[in-house]
Amino acid sequence: MLSTFLHHKPVIYGSSFANSIFLMMLLLHIITGAIAPLSAMVSFTARKGSKSHMRSGRFFGWSMVIVALTGIVLDMVRLCFFVQENHTKYAGYGMPSTYPARLGFLFVGLCLLYLLRESMPPRVFRRQSGETADLLVPSLLVLTGLVLTLIITLRLNPWTGALWMIWTFTLIVIVMARTTSSSDNNRATDVARHRFGMSCLAAFSWWGALQGFGPAIAIALKGDDPSTSAYLGNQPGPFSPAFFLFLVGWAPFFFLAAYLIRRFTKLRHT
């Protein structure tokens, strides 16, 4: 039986061809997931407006597009095809991710695409601005976040920390939607939105790399898991005090977001 490259999770999709396609998509996700935080560091340390800053920023933007798109496809496949087979704990294979985690990362992938479109300069992602799109897309994302919150809270395990991820990106979308980059014709607003959006994207790329490569290093050191414990990632779970550790970790961001919402509102009316 095939397994994923780093976490050794099962890959069972009915044929060797389907398994290979899934693994190729995963490999592309891993490679761009490693490139993104590195290019983000180059862009952040380069002088703003320099060729190095713009080139590394463009490289970071496109790598995050691939990370988001491949992540969406991978989670959709995991949640829709051969679900039971790929959510079973086999001896020598890693424990599959929980349903809340998959839903959370699927939502984040959608939010990443919105943030990339809104925070990258128009010369990178050519776009037509429209008042309806500026309101509709973030509204749909916020609605999706609320629906997923209800599903995870009422049907699944709300104590895994996936809700904090969903709530955080819902708040990021709200911050970005509080102002528009082109209709305001305000350079200060454009710069603020760019810095805020790119900071959020870079932070997630670093956090995502830690989430992906951290466990992989632990598995490489400790070896494969020989247990066959039951998979409980699709079941309601008991309360865990660790849930609030996510709040402690994300609290500074929530305060920063509240400040930026207020600042954007002021900039919009100047």
DAWO-V598773 format. One record per run of one state. SS is the DSSP state (h for helix, s for strand, l for the rest). FROM is the first residue (numbers start at 1). TO is the last residue. Records with the same first field share a line. If there is no record, write none. Layout:
SS=FROM-TO  FROM-TO
//
This chain:
l=1-1  4-9  12-15  46-50  81-82  87-98  120-130  156-157  161-161  178-186  223-242  269-270
s=2-3  10-11
h=16-45  51-80  83-86  99-119  131-155  158-160  162-177  187-222  243-268
//
